[in-house]
Amino acid sequence: MTEQVLRVVKGDPTPEELAALVAVVAARAAAPSATAEPERPSNWATYWRNARHSIYPGPNRWRASAHP
């Protein structure tokens, strides 16, 4: 027994119209699913992530200023 996939609820389609509908549905089902690309940070966010941190004043802070 075959499973009913499409059913005409209203109207009287011609065999050509049914064939066109089946072709579209079959092509859509066979198409690979569109996968969303993972979001990557914007260039602006990447710049600030890699930018050096502020230098804060204090005793011996000059040593820390040379380290990232």
NUTOR-191874 format. One record per residue (C-alpha): x, y, z. Coordinates in steps of 0.2 Angstrom, whole numbers, plus 2048, in hexadecimal, padded with zeros to 3 digits. Layout:
N
XYZ ...
//
This chain:
68
800800800 8078117FB 806820807 7FC82F801 80783E800 7FC84A7F6 7E984C7F6 7DF8587EC 7D28607F7 7CA86C7EB 7C986E7D9 7CC8627CA 7DE8637C5 7E485C7B4 7F184E7B3 7FD85A7AD 7FA8667BC 7FC8577C8 80C8527C0 8138637C2 80E8637D4 8168527D7 8268587CE 8288687D9 82585E7E9 8318517E4 83E85D7DF 83C8677F0 83D8577FA 84D8517F1 8568627F3 863863800 85D86D80F 86487E811 86F87F820 87288F828 884895829 88A89783B 88A8A9840 89B8B1841 8A08C184B 8A08D0840 8B18D883C 8AE8E6848 8AC8DA856 8BB8D0851 8C68E0851 8C18E5862 8C48D3869 8D58D3862 8D98E5867 8E48E8876 8DD8EC886 8DE8FC88F 8ED90089A 8E99048AB 8F490F8B6 8FC9088C6 90C9018CD 9168F68C1 9088F78B4 9158FB8A7 91A8E98A7 9088E48A3 9078F0895 9138E688B 9088D688C 8F98D3882 
//
